Amino acid sequence: EELWELALSKIIAALRTHSSYCDNPDLVLDLKNLIVLFADTLQGYGFPVSQLFDMLLEMRDQYGEILLKRQVLDQDNFSPIPVSTEQEYRHYTSQFPLQDPELEKLPFPKKLPFSEFVPKAYCLLKEFIYACLKYSEDLHLSSTEVDDMIRKSTNLLLTRTLSNCLQYAIKKKNVGLAELVQVIINTTHLEQSCHFLEEFISNITNVPPDTANATKLYGTSTFKDARHAAEAEIYTSLNAKIDQFLQLADYDWMAPVPGGGTQDTSDYLIDLIAFLRSTFSVFTNLPVSTHSYKRKGNRSNLGMPEETQRQGEFRKDSSSKTVIGQASRIQE
């Protein structure tokens, strides 16, 4: 027994040292399987091997970190996915649980509301969950322990990898309003899909989602935070554009007519209204829940109800109110 304890301590030290340099998840998985075979064999001869399984649980965290580093999403084009045939439509709906009866009824060609990022992210999450399940095999863990391990690892993927990817898309330089609107649409659909991920994990672990003390996925809060960040960026960007437009020149809101008579509307104002109309046309595809967005503190509010989107109106503090008053008269 003393000889085994000495050998075991050296084996564990060597495995910890060499496994720490490994950055290939497949290699870590192969190493785990070999250690399991070694431990089960020696356990059959009566040797205590609990320390080996403890080390495998430590390697599980390392395995999860390696997986997280490899989960990189390609750059998105921030455009709705066009589908021309029923086959293409079924291809995307098999990757992501889209439930839209109205879209189903539309003839081809048509567009899915989200961009390529959504099905890629959802597939990435499922592949990550499967990889975590694969590692947990033969570790003599209960279903509840496996379920908890998978959920905690998936939460790291949500809060670190996916969250950082979304924040990068929102904060990158020269991001357009159309791209920000697509981020809002994407995160809305991903948020709605979180309960499917909950069910997916429960099905493969055989642990009901309403089990006491079960770890909940952070997907809803992750995607909601990203959506709020995109809304804030829209607010900032839109106000900056309005301010820039107003500062181009000293506006003469009513242009004088030679020889007297009724005054015409200034060309400056006509250009501004055209800008507002084209800008607000971007918001027509926004989900209803994001039509109204309020800034905290002493900042202005940006409200975007459906009627406002259709009319192309924008209410902003101070000088912009004059613009809207003039815009209303022009539309009348």
Residue pairs with C-beta under 8 A, 6 or more apart in sequence:
4 47
4 48
8 49
8 51
8 52
11 52
12 51
12 52
12 55
15 31
15 35
15 55
16 55
16 58
19 28
19 31
19 59
19 62
20 62
22 28
22 31
22 62
22 66
23 66
23 69
24 66
25 63
25 66
25 67
25 70
25 131
28 59
28 62
28 63
28 66
29 63
29 134
29 135
31 59
32 56
32 59
32 63
32 135
33 138
35 52
35 55
35 56
36 56
36 138
36 139
38 52
39 49
39 52
39 53
40 49
40 138
42 49
43 49
53 139
53 140
56 139
57 139
60 135
60 136
60 139
60 149
63 135
64 132
64 153
64 156
67 128
67 131
67 132
67 153
67 157
68 156
68 157
68 160
68 161
71 124
71 128
71 157
71 161
72 161
73 117
73 120
73 121
73 124
73 162
73 165
74 120
76 115
76 116
76 117
76 169
77 115
77 116
78 115
78 117
78 169
78 178
78 179
78 182
78 183
79 115
79 182
80 111
80 112
80 113
80 114
80 115
80 182
80 285
81 92
81 111
81 112
81 114
81 115
81 116
82 109
82 110
82 111
82 112
83 89
83 92
83 108
83 109
83 110
83 111
83 112
84 108
84 109
85 108
86 108
89 108
89 110
89 112
92 98
92 112
92 119
95 119
95 122
95 123
96 114
96 118
96 119
96 122
96 123
96 189
96 193
97 122
97 193
97 196
98 112
98 189
100 113
103 110
103 112
103 113
113 185
113 189
113 285
114 182
114 185
114 186
114 189
115 182
115 186
117 186
118 186
118 189
118 190
121 162
121 190
122 190
122 193
122 197
124 157
125 154
125 157
125 158
125 162
125 197
126 197
126 200
128 153
128 154
128 157
129 150
129 154
129 197
129 200
129 201
129 204
130 204
132 149
132 150
132 153
132 154
133 146
133 150
133 204
133 205
136 146
136 149
136 150
141 149
143 205
143 206
143 207
144 207
144 211
144 214
146 205
146 207
147 201
147 202
147 205
147 207
147 211
147 214
147 215
148 214
148 215
150 201
150 205
151 201
151 214
151 215
151 216
151 217
152 215
154 197
154 201
154 217
155 215
155 217
155 218
158 217
158 218
158 219
158 222
159 218
159 222
162 222
163 222
163 225
163 226
166 183
166 187
166 223
166 226
166 229
167 226
167 229
169 175
169 179
169 183
170 180
170 183
170 226
170 229
170 230
170 233
171 229
171 233
175 233
175 237
177 234
177 237
177 238
177 279
177 282
178 282
180 230
180 233
180 234
180 237
181 230
181 234
181 282
181 283
181 285
181 286
183 226
183 227
183 230
184 227
184 230
184 231
184 234
184 286
184 287
184 290
185 285
185 286
185 287
187 223
187 224
187 226
187 227
187 230
188 223
188 227
188 287
188 289
188 290
190 219
190 223
191 219
191 220
191 223
191 224
191 227
193 219
194 217
194 219
194 220
194 223
197 217
197 219
198 209
198 216
198 217
199 209
201 207
201 209
201 217
202 208
202 209
207 214
208 214
227 290
231 290
231 293
232 293
232 295
234 293
234 302
235 293
235 295
235 302
238 279
238 302
238 314
239 300
239 302
239 316
241 275
241 279
242 314
242 316
242 320
245 272
245 275
246 272
246 319
246 320
246 323
248 268
249 268
251 266
251 268
251 269
252 266
252 268
253 265
253 266
253 268
253 269
253 322
253 326
254 263
254 264
254 265
254 266
255 263
255 264
255 265
255 266
255 267
256 263
257 263
257 264
265 326
265 330
269 323
269 326
269 327
269 330
270 330
272 323
272 327
273 312
273 327
273 330
276 312
276 313
276 314
276 323
276 327
277 312
279 314
280 308
280 309
280 312
280 313
280 314
281 312
283 291
283 304
283 309
284 309
284 310
286 304
286 309
288 306
290 304
291 303
291 304
291 305
291 306
291 309
292 303
292 304
292 305
293 301
293 302
293 303
293 304
294 301
294 302
294 303
295 301
295 302
300 316
300 317
303 315
308 314
311 331
312 327
313 324
313 327
313 328
314 320
314 324
315 321
315 324
316 323
316 324
